[in-house]
Amino acid sequence: MELPFYLNLKDFESHYYDNLEKWFEEYHNTSEIDYLKALSAMYSPYLYYSFAEDKLQADAFIEIKDCFFPYHERIGISFCSNCGKNSSSPKGPNHVFEFKNISMMEYAQHILDKINKYCSKNTTALDGHKNIHDYINDYDIVTSVEGVGYCISYNRHQKVIPFLKAYLPYYGQMVNMVLYRDFIFSIADIAELIDKKLRTVKAFEYSIYHKSRADAKFKVHMSRQFLTLCN
């Protein structure tokens, strides 16, 4: 069962039990804990544990390759035809890239631009009942690169499909900034509700708070270990 992703607490809360019922219909030998664990896995990538506040906060960013051509400003050429591939053309200099974090809104707009570009070149792409959502996970569209710019990891892209399905419009050129703002303000409240229900069924060890806090402590510990080795 593909659980729907909600961008605000009201929608998440109002559909909770309807989706739980569908979950039981599809998975007979299961429990509400399994359902909550699936929800926890879906929403946790957009949150982090704050030591200062001792609570979860929004962290809606994704790491992405920013591909560019070395010294393109000097030679007047810029392209990234081999981004994401192991091989490169022997006839010219290799492209280079750096990792950067961008917001999920920027990532969604980038994917939307790719889809709209494809649709503009293929006039029948949106015929019938087809819309932008039909191309959210199209490998050729998602991983296409023309010139310099972001090089999408298809495997990493899979992890944010639920968010994109909830956020991207069916038709149009721009993402909705107001909808994204609501998501940023709501994601911690959604996580708190999931964790509250896990606490109720005595399974708080699967909570987003518990996992995020443990991950944050581990990162701090590893950083200290690294600094100790360096010194």
Disulfide bonds with the S-S distance in Angstrom:
Cys67-Cys151 2.02
Cys80-Cys83 1.45
